Amino acid sequence: MVTIAAVTSDGFSHDRFLVDQVIRPVANLYRITPLAVGETPAGGPIAYVRQKKLAVKEDIRFYADEQETNELFRIKARSLFDIGGARYDVFEGEERIGLLEHVFGKSLVRSTWRISDAQEQEIAIARERSMPMAIARRLVDFVPYGEWVPIPYNFDLLVDGRPAGHLNRKFQLRDRYVLDLSGDSERQLDRRLGIALAIGLDALQNR
């Protein structure tokens, strides 16, 4: 018999993941599934994620089971207001495992996030891939029903300035992303932080 903890540990040893959103009236729900070749699942989901809508302070929970009885880790906002760039701690229980930071200045043109470890030492940068597409995304805000315009929303992840992975959005009715960290062969980036970032880019990102 394989325990949930063993399945989860094995699941997070992968390099590629599918992140797909499940629409609900009172919460944003996501599933995290490891991928093998192409977009073939390497088993079932390893995490289920809940983000309450209209929450006063962001607190996003990751669970090992769909019934949400076994919490794995969570994203928690440091403050109510995002003045100069939002910061989100990632906790496993009471232990902080990293920090996600929206880099305000650079994000005015092209969205940029900093990923740091528990000591707030930078591990990686996530940067929107295309500047023309980033500008186009902002312009559609001024167009009626512009949110329905299919503009690519893809990010590159850099470790020590070198490409280490990417996050690509799939064009479907609900939000679906493929997170690929196979370029991080030395596994400098904790896969839990990479997955937390993928959720944050969809659930927390402001244009």
C-alpha positions as CSV (number, residue, x, y, z in Angstrom):
1,M,0.0,0.0,0.0
2,V,1.4,3.4,-1.0
3,T,0.7,6.3,1.4
4,I,-0.4,9.8,0.3
5,A,2.9,11.2,1.6
6,A,4.9,8.8,-0.6
7,V,2.8,9.6,-3.7
8,T,3.2,13.3,-3.0
9,S,6.9,13.1,-2.5
10,D,7.3,11.1,-5.7
11,G,5.1,13.5,-7.6
12,F,7.2,16.6,-6.7
13,S,10.3,14.8,-8.0
14,H,9.1,15.4,-11.5
15,D,10.2,18.4,-13.7
16,R,7.0,19.0,-15.7
17,F,3.5,19.7,-14.5
18,L,0.1,20.5,-15.8
19,V,-1.8,23.2,-13.8
20,D,-5.5,23.3,-14.7
21,Q,-8.3,25.4,-13.1
22,V,-11.7,24.2,-12.0
23,I,-14.3,27.0,-11.9
24,R,-16.4,27.2,-8.7
25,P,-18.7,30.1,-7.5
26,V,-16.9,30.8,-4.2
27,A,-13.4,29.7,-4.9
28,N,-10.8,29.2,-7.6
29,L,-9.7,25.6,-7.6
30,Y,-6.7,24.1,-9.4
31,R,-5.2,20.6,-9.9
32,I,-1.5,19.9,-10.3
33,T,-0.6,16.8,-12.3
34,P,3.0,15.6,-13.1
35,L,3.7,15.1,-16.8
36,A,5.7,12.5,-18.6
37,V,6.3,12.8,-22.4
38,G,4.5,15.6,-24.1
39,E,1.4,16.3,-22.1
40,T,0.8,12.7,-21.0
41,P,0.1,12.6,-17.2
42,A,2.6,10.7,-15.1
43,G,-0.1,9.4,-12.7
44,G,-2.9,11.3,-11.1
45,P,-3.0,14.8,-9.5
46,I,-0.5,15.4,-6.7
47,A,-2.0,18.6,-5.4
48,Y,-5.4,20.3,-5.2
49,V,-5.4,24.1,-4.7
50,R,-8.0,26.4,-3.3
51,Q,-8.1,30.2,-3.5
52,K,-11.1,31.9,-1.9
53,K,-12.6,34.7,-4.0
54,L,-12.8,38.2,-2.5
55,A,-10.5,37.2,0.4
56,V,-9.3,40.2,2.4
57,K,-5.8,38.7,2.5
58,E,-4.6,36.1,0.1
59,D,-4.1,32.6,1.7
60,I,-3.9,29.9,-1.0
61,R,-3.8,26.3,0.3
62,F,-2.3,23.2,-1.5
63,Y,-3.7,19.8,-0.5
64,A,-2.7,16.2,-1.2
65,D,-6.3,15.1,-1.5
66,E,-9.4,16.4,-3.2
67,Q,-11.3,16.3,0.1
68,E,-8.7,18.9,1.4
69,T,-7.8,16.9,4.6
70,N,-4.1,16.8,4.1
71,E,-2.4,20.2,3.6
72,L,0.9,20.2,1.8
73,F,1.9,23.9,1.8
74,R,0.3,27.3,1.3
75,I,0.9,30.8,-0.1
76,K,0.2,33.6,2.3
77,A,0.3,37.4,1.6
78,R,2.5,39.5,3.8
79,S,0.3,42.5,3.8
80,L,-3.2,43.7,2.8
81,F,-1.9,46.3,0.4
82,D,0.5,45.7,-2.5
83,I,2.5,49.0,-2.3
84,G,5.6,48.8,-4.4
85,G,5.3,45.1,-5.2
86,A,3.4,42.2,-3.5
87,R,5.2,39.6,-1.4
88,Y,3.9,36.1,-0.7
89,D,5.5,33.6,1.7
90,V,5.3,29.9,0.9
91,F,4.9,27.8,4.1
92,E,5.0,24.1,4.8
93,G,3.3,23.9,8.1
94,E,5.0,26.6,10.2
95,E,8.2,26.4,8.2
96,R,8.8,28.9,5.5
97,I,10.2,27.3,2.3
98,G,10.4,30.4,0.1
99,L,9.1,33.8,-1.0
100,L,7.4,35.0,-4.2
101,E,7.8,38.7,-5.0
102,H,6.1,40.7,-7.7
103,V,8.8,43.1,-9.0
104,F,6.7,46.2,-9.4
105,G,9.0,48.5,-11.5
106,K,9.9,45.9,-14.1
107,S,6.3,44.6,-14.2
108,L,5.0,48.0,-15.5
109,V,6.0,46.8,-19.0
110,R,6.7,43.1,-18.7
111,S,5.5,41.1,-15.7
112,T,8.4,39.9,-13.5
113,W,8.5,37.8,-10.4
114,R,11.4,37.0,-8.0
115,I,11.6,33.6,-6.4
116,S,13.7,33.4,-3.2
117,D,14.5,30.7,-0.6
118,A,13.6,30.6,3.0
119,Q,16.5,33.1,3.8
120,E,15.2,35.4,1.1
121,Q,18.1,34.7,-1.2
122,E,17.2,34.9,-4.8
123,I,16.9,31.6,-6.6
124,A,15.2,32.5,-9.9
125,I,13.4,35.1,-11.9
126,A,10.2,34.6,-13.8
127,R,9.8,37.0,-16.7
128,E,7.0,37.4,-19.2
129,R,8.5,36.1,-22.4
130,S,7.3,38.6,-25.1
131,M,7.3,42.3,-24.5
132,P,5.0,43.0,-27.5
133,M,2.5,40.5,-26.1
134,A,2.8,42.0,-22.6
135,I,2.0,45.5,-24.0
136,A,-0.9,44.0,-26.0
137,R,-2.3,42.4,-22.8
138,R,-2.4,45.8,-21.1
139,L,-4.0,47.5,-24.1
140,V,-6.9,45.1,-24.3
141,D,-8.0,46.4,-20.9
142,F,-9.3,49.4,-22.7
143,V,-11.3,47.3,-25.2
144,P,-14.9,46.1,-24.4
145,Y,-14.7,42.4,-23.6
146,G,-11.0,42.5,-24.1
147,E,-10.5,39.8,-21.5
148,W,-11.8,37.3,-24.2
149,V,-9.0,38.2,-26.6
150,P,-6.6,35.2,-26.8
151,I,-3.2,36.8,-26.1
152,P,-0.3,34.4,-25.1
153,Y,0.6,34.6,-21.5
154,N,3.9,32.8,-21.2
155,F,6.9,33.1,-18.8
156,D,10.5,32.1,-18.9
157,L,12.3,31.1,-15.7
158,L,15.9,32.1,-15.2
159,V,18.4,30.7,-12.7
160,D,21.6,32.6,-12.4
161,G,20.6,34.4,-15.6
162,R,20.3,31.2,-17.5
163,P,17.1,29.6,-18.9
164,A,15.9,27.0,-16.5
165,G,12.3,26.5,-17.4
166,H,9.1,28.0,-18.7
167,L,5.3,28.3,-18.0
168,N,3.1,28.2,-21.1
169,R,-0.6,28.9,-21.1
170,K,-2.9,26.6,-23.2
171,F,-5.8,28.3,-25.0
172,Q,-8.9,26.6,-23.6
173,L,-12.1,27.8,-21.9
174,R,-10.5,27.3,-18.5
175,D,-7.0,28.3,-17.5
176,R,-4.4,25.5,-18.2
177,Y,-0.7,25.9,-18.0
178,V,2.3,23.6,-18.5
179,L,5.2,24.2,-16.1
180,D,8.5,22.9,-17.4
181,L,11.5,23.0,-15.1
182,S,13.6,20.4,-17.0
183,G,16.3,23.1,-17.7
184,D,17.0,23.2,-14.0
185,S,19.1,20.0,-14.0
186,E,20.8,20.8,-10.7
187,R,17.3,21.3,-9.1
188,Q,18.2,24.6,-7.5
189,L,14.5,25.6,-7.5
190,D,12.3,23.6,-5.1
191,R,9.5,22.2,-7.3
192,R,7.0,23.3,-4.7
193,L,8.1,26.9,-5.2
194,G,7.8,26.5,-9.0
195,I,4.3,25.2,-8.6
196,A,3.4,27.9,-6.2
197,L,4.6,30.5,-8.7
198,A,2.5,28.9,-11.5
199,I,-0.6,29.3,-9.3
200,G,0.4,32.8,-8.3
201,L,0.8,33.9,-11.9
202,D,-2.8,33.0,-12.6
203,A,-4.5,33.7,-9.2
204,L,-2.5,36.7,-8.0
205,Q,-1.2,38.4,-11.1
206,N,-2.4,41.9,-11.9
207,R,-2.0,43.2,-15.5
